[in-house]
Amino acid sequence: MLGELVPCGGGDTIPLTEPKLLVGRRSHCDICLRFSNVSSHHCEFELKGAYWHVRDLNSSNGTFVNGIRIDTQSLRPGDEVMIAKHSFIVQYDVDPSAPAPEEDNPFEMSLMEKAGLSVERRPKRSSSSAGSNRSGSRSPRRNASSAKDDFIMEWLSEE
């Protein structure tokens, strides 16, 4: 056994028996969680080197590590993984001589994306088309606070 997932609310532990495991609601998944809020292919656990990693598979209700929604994240023993609303503590042994996993880049996603909110980026208009629309009339002028809000939202969503 390469580790285990211990349910936070009690119940049977789930052994991590293979170096790569698919988690989801479907019966063909390596770890089958039959809950309606778990996606059919929710996430995947993978042992890379001495450390487990979890990767969300575009699930509807998300995968969280220590309360933060993730796309992919290295796991340390004792971390809490939440699959939809089902929490588990990851337990496994790490060889003390093994190098630490590469640090996940905290700036890889914007705060909006981490919160599960995505901002649709609009293409920038050229100065020649900024003041006109298809009918040839001038578009209504936006107030200053709207332009300021757009600037802030664009700044927050930059990678």
C-alpha positions, 0 to 999 in steps of 0.5 A, a space after each residue: 500500500 502506497 498510502 491511504 485516504 482517511 475520511 474526516 467524518 469517519 468510515 473506512 479508509 481508502 487504500 492508495 494501492 497504485 501510483 496513479 488512481 482515477 477518482 470519480 462516481 463511475 464504477 470503472 474508477 479506481 476509487 469510486 465515490 458514489 455521491 451525486 456531487 462527485 463528477 463521473 471523473 472527478 480527480 486523479 491521484 498520482 505518486 511522483 517521486 516520493 510525493 502524492 499529487 492530486 489533479 482536478 479533472 474539470 469537475 463540477 464541484 471542485 477539488 480542494 487541498 487544505 481549503 483551497 480549490 486547486 487544479 493540481 497540487 502536491 500533497 504532504 502527509 496530513 493534508 486535507 483533500 476535499 472531493 466535492 464536499 467529501 473530506 479526507 486526510 492523506 496519509 503516507 510515508 515519505 523517505 526522509 532522503 527524498 527531495 521535496 516536491 517542486 513548489 507549486 507556483 502560488 501565482 500560477 492562477 489569479 485570485 479570481 480563478 482560485 476562488 472559482 470565478 473566471 473573468 472573460 477577457 475582452 479583446 482590446 479595441 484599437 483606437 480607431 474603432 473605440 468610438 464607433 459601433 457598426 451603425 456608425 453612431 458613437 457608442 455611449 460614453 462609459 462613466 469613470 467608475 466603470 472604466 476604473 472597475 474594468 481596469 482593476 478586473 483586468 489587472 486582477 485577471 492577468 497571469 
